[in-house]
Amino acid sequence: MNKTMFLGFAAIVWALSLSGVRAEQAMIDVKKTASCGCCIGWIKHLEGAGYKVRPENLPMSLLTQFKLKHGITSKLASCHTGRVAGYTIEGHVPVREIKRLLAEKPDAIGLSVPEMPTGSPGMEYGTQRDAYDVLLIKKDGTAEVFAHYTAKK
């Protein structure tokens, strides 16, 4: 094997090693307001799954601007907004769906759990859970169901 072949092989191995980075190693930037307790609960949910989280408290006006800049309309909004690997994660999205998004890499803006459904990550209330959908936000601004969570009493 000559030097050129060796360097080419090394470059391929290096590129493949980068593509194998686990989702849990991804940094998630989270924008939220300082007084939101459920945002802290969602951050703990992410950290418990091995994600690194960089939270930033913003005044509501700046948080709203951030949401709009990253494709979150009022219909899709919740209390906090995350960014990971170029995707927007709005609201109380379960880690399972974030992992799926990062694995499938759809051509989309990201995911949203609009509002704040009881029982979603960060909104736990005993064993109770409202039914809710995790929405895939498409580049044209429309959304479709990415995952459905059934109600629990």
Residue pairs with C-beta under 8 A, 6 or more apart in sequence:
1 9
22 50
23 51
23 98
23 99
23 102
23 103
24 49
24 50
24 51
25 50
25 52
26 51
26 52
26 84
26 85
26 102
27 51
27 52
27 53
27 54
27 84
28 46
28 51
28 52
28 53
28 54
28 82
28 83
28 84
28 89
28 98
29 53
29 54
29 56
29 82
29 83
29 84
30 39
30 42
30 43
30 46
30 53
30 54
30 55
30 56
30 80
30 81
30 82
31 55
31 56
31 58
31 63
31 66
31 80
31 81
31 82
31 83
32 39
32 55
32 56
32 57
32 58
32 63
32 79
32 80
32 81
33 39
33 57
33 58
33 59
33 60
33 63
33 79
34 57
36 79
36 80
38 79
38 92
38 116
38 122
38 123
39 55
39 79
39 80
39 122
40 122
41 121
41 122
41 123
41 124
42 80
42 92
42 121
42 122
43 53
43 55
43 122
44 122
45 94
45 95
45 121
45 122
46 53
46 82
46 95
46 98
47 53
49 95
51 84
51 95
51 98
58 66
63 81
66 81
67 77
67 81
67 90
70 81
70 83
70 88
70 109
70 110
71 88
71 109
71 110
71 137
71 141
72 81
72 88
72 90
72 112
72 137
73 141
75 114
76 90
76 112
76 114
76 135
76 137
76 143
77 90
77 91
77 112
77 114
77 115
78 90
78 91
78 92
78 112
78 113
78 114
78 115
78 116
79 91
79 116
80 90
80 91
81 88
81 89
81 90
82 88
82 89
82 90
82 93
83 89
84 98
84 102
85 102
87 101
87 102
87 108
87 109
87 110
87 111
88 109
88 110
88 111
88 112
88 137
89 98
89 110
89 111
89 112
90 110
90 111
90 112
90 113
90 114
90 137
91 112
91 113
91 114
91 115
91 116
91 120
92 113
92 116
92 117
92 120
92 121
92 122
92 123
93 111
93 112
93 113
93 120
93 121
93 134
94 120
94 121
94 134
94 147
94 149
95 121
96 147
97 111
97 134
97 146
97 147
98 111
100 146
100 147
101 108
101 110
101 111
101 136
101 146
106 136
107 139
108 136
108 137
108 138
108 139
109 137
109 138
109 139
109 141
110 136
110 137
111 134
111 135
111 136
111 137
111 146
112 134
112 135
112 137
112 143
113 120
113 132
113 133
113 134
113 135
114 135
116 123
117 123
117 129
117 130
117 131
117 132
118 125
118 128
118 129
118 130
119 125
119 128
119 129
119 130
119 132
119 149
119 152
120 129
120 130
120 132
120 149
127 152
127 153
128 152
128 153
129 149
129 150
129 151
129 152
130 151
131 148
131 149
131 150
131 151
132 148
132 149
133 145
133 146
133 147
133 148
133 149
134 145
134 146
134 147
134 148
134 149
135 143
135 144
135 145
135 146
136 143
136 144
136 145
136 146
137 143
138 144
